[in-house]
């Protein structure tokens, strides 16, 4: 299980796959406010774990959908994936809105991106040493 987390963290964060976030419509003022948010290391760790978990859910859903022809079955797979994504966020203590806000801030702030990569690398090294 931990190896899958390490792999997901590496894929999700070190390779900058932060594109999992659903698009949120925002006006310019709220986008600027989001970009100026600051997050603790613990909040960023929660984001990293959420991102890794969401990546896994997305990959599993895409694999199931590839073998499915029925639109109804595809919708059921997507509904189940959405529920799993909500559970992933709950497990790390984030809401969809807070996850999206963090993701937008990370995408728009190079220093924050580097901090997230550093934390992800540190987490991966801790897992490898255990």
Secondary structure, DSSP 8 states (H G I E B T S, - for coil): -HHHHHHHHIIIIITT--TTS------HHHHHHHHT----HHHHHHHHHHHHHHHHHHHHHHHHHHT---HHHHHHHHHHHHHHHHHHHHHHT--HHHHHHHHHHHHH-HHHHHHHHHHHHHHHHHHHH-
